[in-house]
């Protein structure tokens, strides 16, 4: 989703961090499911 509106580096970093945290959460859930089974 490209927009012409300039985005601050701070906003980009916050978004990146949020995405990384979500990915880590999903990854941990997958590992826990594999260990449980």
mmJSON file of the N, C-alpha and C atoms, coordinates in Angstrom:
{"data_MODEL":{"atom_site":{
"group_PDB":["ATOM","ATOM","ATOM","ATOM","ATOM","ATOM","ATOM","ATOM","ATOM","ATOM","ATOM","ATOM","ATOM","ATOM","ATOM","ATOM","ATOM","ATOM","ATOM","ATOM","ATOM","ATOM","ATOM","ATOM","ATOM","ATOM","ATOM","ATOM","ATOM","ATOM","ATOM","ATOM","ATOM","ATOM","ATOM","ATOM","ATOM","ATOM","ATOM","ATOM","ATOM","ATOM","ATOM","ATOM","ATOM","ATOM","ATOM","ATOM","ATOM","ATOM","ATOM","ATOM","ATOM","ATOM","ATOM","ATOM","ATOM","ATOM","ATOM","ATOM","ATOM","ATOM","ATOM","ATOM","ATOM","ATOM","ATOM","ATOM","ATOM","ATOM","ATOM","ATOM","ATOM","ATOM","ATOM","ATOM","ATOM","ATOM","ATOM","ATOM","ATOM","ATOM","ATOM","ATOM","ATOM","ATOM","ATOM","ATOM","ATOM","ATOM","ATOM","ATOM","ATOM","ATOM","ATOM","ATOM","ATOM","ATOM","ATOM","ATOM","ATOM","ATOM","ATOM","ATOM","ATOM","ATOM","ATOM","ATOM","ATOM","ATOM","ATOM"],
"id":[1,2,3,4,5,6,7,8,9,10,11,12,13,14,15,16,17,18,19,20,21,22,23,24,25,26,27,28,29,30,31,32,33,34,35,36,37,38,39,40,41,42,43,44,45,46,47,48,49,50,51,52,53,54,55,56,57,58,59,60,61,62,63,64,65,66,67,68,69,70,71,72,73,74,75,76,77,78,79,80,81,82,83,84,85,86,87,88,89,90,91,92,93,94,95,96,97,98,99,100,101,102,103,104,105,106,107,108,109,110,111],
"type_symbol":["N","C","C","N","C","C","N","C","C","N","C","C","N","C","C","N","C","C","N","C","C","N","C","C","N","C","C","N","C","C","N","C","C","N","C","C","N","C","C","N","C","C","N","C","C","N","C","C","N","C","C","N","C","C","N","C","C","N","C","C","N","C","C","N","C","C","N","C","C","N","C","C","N","C","C","N","C","C","N","C","C","N","C","C","N","C","C","N","C","C","N","C","C","N","C","C","N","C","C","N","C","C","N","C","C","N","C","C","N","C","C"],
"label_atom_id":["N","CA","C","N","CA","C","N","CA","C","N","CA","C","N","CA","C","N","CA","C","N","CA","C","N","CA","C","N","CA","C","N","CA","C","N","CA","C","N","CA","C","N","CA","C","N","CA","C","N","CA","C","N","CA","C","N","CA","C","N","CA","C","N","CA","C","N","CA","C","N","CA","C","N","CA","C","N","CA","C","N","CA","C","N","CA","C","N","CA","C","N","CA","C","N","CA","C","N","CA","C","N","CA","C","N","CA","C","N","CA","C","N","CA","C","N","CA","C","N","CA","C","N","CA","C","N","CA","C"],
"label_alt_id":[null,null,null,null,null,null,null,null,null,null,null,null,null,null,null,null,null,null,null,null,null,null,null,null,null,null,null,null,null,null,null,null,null,null,null,null,null,null,null,null,null,null,null,null,null,null,null,null,null,null,null,null,null,null,null,null,null,null,null,null,null,null,null,null,null,null,null,null,null,null,null,null,null,null,null,null,null,null,null,null,null,null,null,null,null,null,null,null,null,null,null,null,null,null,null,null,null,null,null,null,null,null,null,null,null,null,null,null,null,null,null],
"label_comp_id":["UNK","UNK","UNK","UNK","UNK","UNK","UNK","UNK","UNK","UNK","UNK","UNK","UNK","UNK","UNK","UNK","UNK","UNK","UNK","UNK","UNK","UNK","UNK","UNK","UNK","UNK","UNK","UNK","UNK","UNK","UNK","UNK","UNK","UNK","UNK","UNK","UNK","UNK","UNK","UNK","UNK","UNK","UNK","UNK","UNK","UNK","UNK","UNK","UNK","UNK","UNK","UNK","UNK","UNK","UNK","UNK","UNK","UNK","UNK","UNK","UNK","UNK","UNK","UNK","UNK","UNK","UNK","UNK","UNK","UNK","UNK","UNK","UNK","UNK","UNK","UNK","UNK","UNK","UNK","UNK","UNK","UNK","UNK","UNK","UNK","UNK","UNK","UNK","UNK","UNK","UNK","UNK","UNK","UNK","UNK","UNK","UNK","UNK","UNK","UNK","UNK","UNK","UNK","UNK","UNK","UNK","UNK","UNK","UNK","UNK","UNK"],
"label_asym_id":["A","A","A","A","A","A","A","A","A","A","A","A","A","A","A","A","A","A","A","A","A","A","A","A","A","A","A","A","A","A","A","A","A","A","A","A","A","A","A","A","A","A","A","A","A","A","A","A","A","A","A","A","A","A","A","A","A","A","A","A","A","A","A","A","A","A","A","A","A","A","A","A","A","A","A","A","A","A","A","A","A","A","A","A","A","A","A","A","A","A","A","A","A","A","A","A","A","A","A","A","A","A","A","A","A","A","A","A","A","A","A"],
"label_entity_id":["1","1","1","1","1","1","1","1","1","1","1","1","1","1","1","1","1","1","1","1","1","1","1","1","1","1","1","1","1","1","1","1","1","1","1","1","1","1","1","1","1","1","1","1","1","1","1","1","1","1","1","1","1","1","1","1","1","1","1","1","1","1","1","1","1","1","1","1","1","1","1","1","1","1","1","1","1","1","1","1","1","1","1","1","1","1","1","1","1","1","1","1","1","1","1","1","1","1","1","1","1","1","1","1","1","1","1","1","1","1","1"],
"label_seq_id":[1,1,1,2,2,2,3,3,3,4,4,4,5,5,5,6,6,6,7,7,7,8,8,8,9,9,9,10,10,10,11,11,11,12,12,12,13,13,13,14,14,14,15,15,15,16,16,16,17,17,17,18,18,18,19,19,19,20,20,20,21,21,21,22,22,22,23,23,23,24,24,24,25,25,25,26,26,26,27,27,27,28,28,28,29,29,29,30,30,30,31,31,31,32,32,32,33,33,33,34,34,34,35,35,35,36,36,36,37,37,37],
"pdbx_PDB_ins_code":[null,null,null,null,null,null,null,null,null,null,null,null,null,null,null,null,null,null,null,null,null,null,null,null,null,null,null,null,null,null,null,null,null,null,null,null,null,null,null,null,null,null,null,null,null,null,null,null,null,null,null,null,null,null,null,null,null,null,null,null,null,null,null,null,null,null,null,null,null,null,null,null,null,null,null,null,null,null,null,null,null,null,null,null,null,null,null,null,null,null,null,null,null,null,null,null,null,null,null,null,null,null,null,null,null,null,null,null,null,null,null],
"Cartn_x":[0.839,0.0,0.87,1.114,1.95,1.08,1.483,0.776,1.766,1.266,2.138,2.468,1.729,1.946,3.278,4.146,5.428,5.209,5.912,5.772,7.059,6.906,8.076,8.78,10.083,10.861,10.353,9.94,9.43,8.223,7.305,6.094,6.458,7.42,7.854,8.419,9.241,9.848,8.79,7.775,6.701,5.953,5.66,4.939,5.778,7.068,7.967,8.005,8.117,8.195,6.907,5.771,4.485,4.38,4.831,4.774,5.683,6.884,7.838,7.27,6.655,6.077,4.972,4.138,3.053,3.616,4.664,5.279,5.876,6.572,7.172,6.098,4.967,3.873,3.337,3.095,2.595,3.602,4.882,5.951,5.987,5.896,5.902,4.702,3.532,2.334,2.515,3.124,3.35,4.29,5.354,6.32,5.633,4.828,4.141,3.195,2.507,1.59,2.365,3.527,4.327,4.838,5.258,5.764,4.642,3.446,2.311,1.853,1.906,1.403,2.363],
"Cartn_y":[-1.196,0.0,1.241,1.775,2.965,4.214,5.184,6.455,7.565,8.676,9.809,10.596,10.333,11.043,10.619,11.58,11.218,10.674,9.598,8.968,9.181,9.557,9.782,8.465,8.537,7.341,6.715,7.556,7.037,6.148,6.621,5.847,4.527,4.571,3.352,2.367,2.86,1.984,1.36,2.145,1.625,0.522,0.76,-0.238,-1.496,-1.326,-2.482,-3.301,-2.616,-3.308,-4.084,-3.471,-4.136,-5.386,-5.278,-6.425,-7.535,-7.181,-8.181,-8.889,-8.118,-8.72,-9.704,-9.344,-10.245,-11.518,-11.386,-12.558,-13.467,-12.866,-13.656,-14.389,-13.71,-14.322,-15.539,-15.373,-16.486,-17.624,-17.28,-18.278,-19.079,-18.365,-19.036,-19.956,-19.511,-20.344,-21.613,-21.492,-22.661,-23.643,-23.126,-23.983,-24.702,-23.957,-24.561,-25.658,-25.427,-26.445,-27.695,-27.507,-28.653,-29.433,-28.734,-29.4,-30.139,-29.543,-30.138,-31.424,-31.451,-32.631,-33.799],
"Cartn_z":[0.0,0.0,0.0,-1.188,-1.298,-1.249,-0.437,-0.391,-0.66,-1.174,-1.468,-0.208,0.857,2.115,2.723,3.023,3.648,5.053,5.354,6.667,7.449,8.706,9.561,9.857,10.048,10.392,11.681,12.624,13.899,13.659,12.785,12.498,11.845,10.924,10.237,11.251,12.172,13.181,14.079,14.446,15.3,14.569,13.282,12.483,12.352,12.041,11.889,13.166,14.296,15.584,15.843,15.537,15.746,14.883,13.638,12.724,13.23,13.646,14.146,15.37,16.267,17.473,17.117,16.129,15.715,15.122,14.309,13.682,14.759,15.729,16.805,17.601,17.832,18.582,17.841,16.532,15.719,15.711,15.573,15.531,16.83,17.958,19.262,19.416,18.929,19.021,18.207,17.025,16.179,16.869,17.487,18.179,19.344,20.111,21.246,20.785,19.663,19.14,18.745,18.111,17.681,18.891,19.932,21.136,21.853,21.837,22.547,21.871,20.548,19.831,19.922],
"occupancy":[1.0,1.0,1.0,1.0,1.0,1.0,1.0,1.0,1.0,1.0,1.0,1.0,1.0,1.0,1.0,1.0,1.0,1.0,1.0,1.0,1.0,1.0,1.0,1.0,1.0,1.0,1.0,1.0,1.0,1.0,1.0,1.0,1.0,1.0,1.0,1.0,1.0,1.0,1.0,1.0,1.0,1.0,1.0,1.0,1.0,1.0,1.0,1.0,1.0,1.0,1.0,1.0,1.0,1.0,1.0,1.0,1.0,1.0,1.0,1.0,1.0,1.0,1.0,1.0,1.0,1.0,1.0,1.0,1.0,1.0,1.0,1.0,1.0,1.0,1.0,1.0,1.0,1.0,1.0,1.0,1.0,1.0,1.0,1.0,1.0,1.0,1.0,1.0,1.0,1.0,1.0,1.0,1.0,1.0,1.0,1.0,1.0,1.0,1.0,1.0,1.0,1.0,1.0,1.0,1.0,1.0,1.0,1.0,1.0,1.0,1.0],
"B_iso_or_equiv":[0.0,0.0,0.0,0.0,0.0,0.0,0.0,0.0,0.0,0.0,0.0,0.0,0.0,0.0,0.0,0.0,0.0,0.0,0.0,0.0,0.0,0.0,0.0,0.0,0.0,0.0,0.0,0.0,0.0,0.0,0.0,0.0,0.0,0.0,0.0,0.0,0.0,0.0,0.0,0.0,0.0,0.0,0.0,0.0,0.0,0.0,0.0,0.0,0.0,0.0,0.0,0.0,0.0,0.0,0.0,0.0,0.0,0.0,0.0,0.0,0.0,0.0,0.0,0.0,0.0,0.0,0.0,0.0,0.0,0.0,0.0,0.0,0.0,0.0,0.0,0.0,0.0,0.0,0.0,0.0,0.0,0.0,0.0,0.0,0.0,0.0,0.0,0.0,0.0,0.0,0.0,0.0,0.0,0.0,0.0,0.0,0.0,0.0,0.0,0.0,0.0,0.0,0.0,0.0,0.0,0.0,0.0,0.0,0.0,0.0,0.0],
"pdbx_formal_charge":[null,null,null,null,null,null,null,null,null,null,null,null,null,null,null,null,null,null,null,null,null,null,null,null,null,null,null,null,null,null,null,null,null,null,null,null,null,null,null,null,null,null,null,null,null,null,null,null,null,null,null,null,null,null,null,null,null,null,null,null,null,null,null,null,null,null,null,null,null,null,null,null,null,null,null,null,null,null,null,null,null,null,null,null,null,null,null,null,null,null,null,null,null,null,null,null,null,null,null,null,null,null,null,null,null,null,null,null,null,null,null],
"auth_seq_id":[1,1,1,2,2,2,3,3,3,4,4,4,5,5,5,6,6,6,7,7,7,8,8,8,9,9,9,10,10,10,11,11,11,12,12,12,13,13,13,14,14,14,15,15,15,16,16,16,17,17,17,18,18,18,19,19,19,20,20,20,21,21,21,22,22,22,23,23,23,24,24,24,25,25,25,26,26,26,27,27,27,28,28,28,29,29,29,30,30,30,31,31,31,32,32,32,33,33,33,34,34,34,35,35,35,36,36,36,37,37,37],
"auth_comp_id":["UNK","UNK","UNK","UNK","UNK","UNK","UNK","UNK","UNK","UNK","UNK","UNK","UNK","UNK","UNK","UNK","UNK","UNK","UNK","UNK","UNK","UNK","UNK","UNK","UNK","UNK","UNK","UNK","UNK","UNK","UNK","UNK","UNK","UNK","UNK","UNK","UNK","UNK","UNK","UNK","UNK","UNK","UNK","UNK","UNK","UNK","UNK","UNK","UNK","UNK","UNK","UNK","UNK","UNK","UNK","UNK","UNK","UNK","UNK","UNK","UNK","UNK","UNK","UNK","UNK","UNK","UNK","UNK","UNK","UNK","UNK","UNK","UNK","UNK","UNK","UNK","UNK","UNK","UNK","UNK","UNK","UNK","UNK","UNK","UNK","UNK","UNK","UNK","UNK","UNK","UNK","UNK","UNK","UNK","UNK","UNK","UNK","UNK","UNK","UNK","UNK","UNK","UNK","UNK","UNK","UNK","UNK","UNK","UNK","UNK","UNK"],
"auth_asym_id":["A","A","A","A","A","A","A","A","A","A","A","A","A","A","A","A","A","A","A","A","A","A","A","A","A","A","A","A","A","A","A","A","A","A","A","A","A","A","A","A","A","A","A","A","A","A","A","A","A","A","A","A","A","A","A","A","A","A","A","A","A","A","A","A","A","A","A","A","A","A","A","A","A","A","A","A","A","A","A","A","A","A","A","A","A","A","A","A","A","A","A","A","A","A","A","A","A","A","A","A","A","A","A","A","A","A","A","A","A","A","A"],
"auth_atom_id":["N","CA","C","N","CA","C","N","CA","C","N","CA","C","N","CA","C","N","CA","C","N","CA","C","N","CA","C","N","CA","C","N","CA","C","N","CA","C","N","CA","C","N","CA","C","N","CA","C","N","CA","C","N","CA","C","N","CA","C","N","CA","C","N","CA","C","N","CA","C","N","CA","C","N","CA","C","N","CA","C","N","CA","C","N","CA","C","N","CA","C","N","CA","C","N","CA","C","N","CA","C","N","CA","C","N","CA","C","N","CA","C","N","CA","C","N","CA","C","N","CA","C","N","CA","C","N","CA","C"],
"pdbx_PDB_model_num":[1,1,1,1,1,1,1,1,1,1,1,1,1,1,1,1,1,1,1,1,1,1,1,1,1,1,1,1,1,1,1,1,1,1,1,1,1,1,1,1,1,1,1,1,1,1,1,1,1,1,1,1,1,1,1,1,1,1,1,1,1,1,1,1,1,1,1,1,1,1,1,1,1,1,1,1,1,1,1,1,1,1,1,1,1,1,1,1,1,1,1,1,1,1,1,1,1,1,1,1,1,1,1,1,1,1,1,1,1,1,1]
}}}
